[in-house]
Amino acid sequence: MATSVDFVEFVCGQVSGTGAVRYKKMFGEYMVYIDDKPLLLVCDNTVFVKILPCLDELMANADRGYPYNGAKEHYALDIEDRDLTTAVIEALLPVIPIPKPKKKKADKSVQVGDLAALKKWDRINKQDQKLLLSNVFCRTCGVTTIVNYSINDDKFGIVLCGECKQCGTKVARVIENEWFGGK
């Protein structure tokens, strides 16, 4: 049974006053953050906290359980006991770190085959680069835009090898040396 939003909001009400409280839905269940630290895991309308040495005395008599399949064992927190809940949060805040922000995935749409090709490509002004990328012939779609392309050096200039934006068919474009003042 998934956790209800009403229960999560009740949990947030019980921990109000301990810091900045927010919750986030994760895989159908919820994580409650206090001061941007993930402290309480709410699954199946039960509040779980990690088993940590700082909680050994406070949670000595607490039930234990697994929030979800494959999870490590956690303490089940009696969220209705506000004094215990506050004490647990005060014990956890100094030891739980703020998660590091996720790194944005790099744009992998352009791959450079070699440095010489990149140097040639950079000599073409940005407006002309856009024109060259959006004026590629696809055998299926006709004139299209090339995406997910690589830039490779060639004796005649550079070659863009990639995919048609519309249908994904492999396409290529040769850009002659004249575009960047080469021979």
C-alpha positions in Angstrom: 0.0 0.0 0.0 1.5 3.4 -1.0 1.7 6.2 1.5 -1.1 8.8 1.3 -0.3 12.5 0.9 -2.4 13.2 4.0 -0.1 11.0 6.1 3.0 12.7 4.7 1.5 16.1 5.6 0.7 14.8 9.1 4.4 13.7 9.4 5.6 17.2 8.3 3.2 18.7 10.8 4.7 16.6 13.6 8.3 17.7 12.7 7.5 21.3 12.2 9.7 23.5 14.4 12.7 21.3 13.9 13.9 23.1 10.8 12.8 23.8 7.2 10.6 20.9 6.3 9.7 19.6 2.8 8.9 16.3 1.2 9.5 14.7 -2.1 7.8 11.8 -3.8 10.2 9.0 -4.7 9.1 5.8 -6.3 5.6 6.1 -5.0 6.8 6.8 -1.4 8.2 9.9 0.2 11.4 11.3 1.7 11.0 14.1 4.3 13.8 16.6 4.3 14.7 18.8 7.2 17.1 21.7 6.5 17.6 20.0 3.1 18.8 16.8 4.7 17.0 13.5 3.9 16.0 12.3 7.4 12.7 10.5 7.3 11.6 7.8 4.8 7.9 7.4 4.7 6.7 4.1 3.2 3.4 2.3 3.5 2.3 5.0 6.0 5.2 4.2 8.3 8.1 6.5 9.1 11.6 5.0 8.9 15.0 6.3 10.0 18.4 4.9 9.3 20.0 2.7 12.0 22.9 4.9 13.1 25.0 4.9 16.3 23.6 8.3 17.3 20.2 6.7 17.7 21.1 3.6 19.6 19.8 4.8 23.0 16.8 6.8 21.6 15.5 3.9 19.5 16.6 1.0 21.7 12.9 -0.2 22.0 11.8 0.8 18.6 10.5 -1.7 16.0 12.6 -2.3 13.0 11.6 -3.0 9.4 12.4 -2.7 5.8 10.9 0.3 4.0 10.9 -1.5 0.6 12.3 -4.6 -1.0 16.1 -4.6 -1.1 16.4 -1.8 1.5 18.6 -2.1 4.6 16.8 -2.5 7.9 15.6 0.8 9.4 14.1 1.9 12.7 10.3 2.5 12.6 9.7 5.8 14.2 6.6 6.4 16.3 5.7 9.7 14.6 2.8 10.3 17.1 5.4 10.6 19.9 6.4 14.2 19.2 9.1 14.3 21.9 10.8 11.2 20.6 10.5 12.4 17.0 12.1 15.8 17.9 14.9 14.0 19.8 15.6 11.7 16.8 15.7 14.7 14.4 18.0 16.6 16.7 20.3 13.6 16.9 20.3 13.1 13.1 20.7 16.7 11.9 24.4 16.9 12.8 25.4 13.5 11.2 23.3 13.4 8.0 24.9 15.5 5.2 23.1 17.6 2.7 23.1 15.6 -0.6 25.4 16.8 -3.3 23.6 18.3 -6.2 23.4 15.9 -9.2 25.7 16.8 -12.0 24.0 17.7 -15.2 24.6 15.3 -18.0 26.9 16.6 -20.6 25.5 17.4 -24.0 26.7 14.4 -26.0 25.2 15.6 -29.2 28.6 16.6 -30.6 31.7 14.4 -30.6 35.0 15.6 -31.9 36.9 13.1 -34.0 40.1 15.1 -33.8 41.4 18.5 -32.8 42.2 19.7 -36.3 38.5 19.2 -37.3 37.3 21.2 -34.3 39.7 24.0 -35.1 38.4 24.2 -38.6 34.8 24.0 -37.4 35.4 26.9 -34.9 36.6 29.1 -37.8 33.1 29.1 -39.2 30.9 31.8 -37.7 28.0 30.5 -35.5 25.3 31.6 -37.9 26.9 29.7 -40.8 27.4 26.7 -38.5 23.6 26.6 -37.8 22.9 26.9 -41.5 25.2 24.0 -42.3 23.7 21.8 -39.5 20.1 22.5 -40.6 20.7 22.0 -44.3 21.7 18.3 -44.6 20.1 15.8 -47.0 18.4 12.7 -45.6 17.4 9.9 -48.1 14.2 9.5 -46.2 13.1 13.0 -45.2 14.9 15.2 -47.7 16.5 18.4 -46.3 16.8 18.0 -42.5 18.9 19.0 -39.5 21.8 16.8 -38.3 21.9 15.8 -34.6 24.1 13.7 -32.4 27.0 14.3 -34.8 30.7 13.9 -34.8 33.2 16.2 -36.4 36.0 14.5 -38.3 38.9 15.9 -40.4 39.2 15.1 -44.0 41.5 16.1 -46.8 38.7 18.0 -48.5 37.6 19.8 -45.3 35.6 18.3 -42.4 32.9 15.7 -42.3 29.8 15.9 -40.0 28.5 12.3 -39.4 25.3 12.0 -37.4 21.5 11.4 -37.4 18.5 12.9 -39.1 16.6 14.9 -36.5 13.3 13.7 -37.9 13.8 10.0 -38.5 17.1 9.0 -37.0 18.6 7.8 -40.3 22.4 8.2 -40.5 23.4 11.3 -42.4 26.7 13.0 -43.2 27.8 16.4 -44.6 31.1 17.4 -46.0 32.1 21.0 -45.4 34.8 22.0 -47.9 38.0 23.7 -46.9 36.8 26.9 -48.6 34.4 27.5 -45.7 37.3 28.2 -43.3 39.9 29.6 -45.7 41.7 26.3 -46.1 43.1 24.6 -49.2 
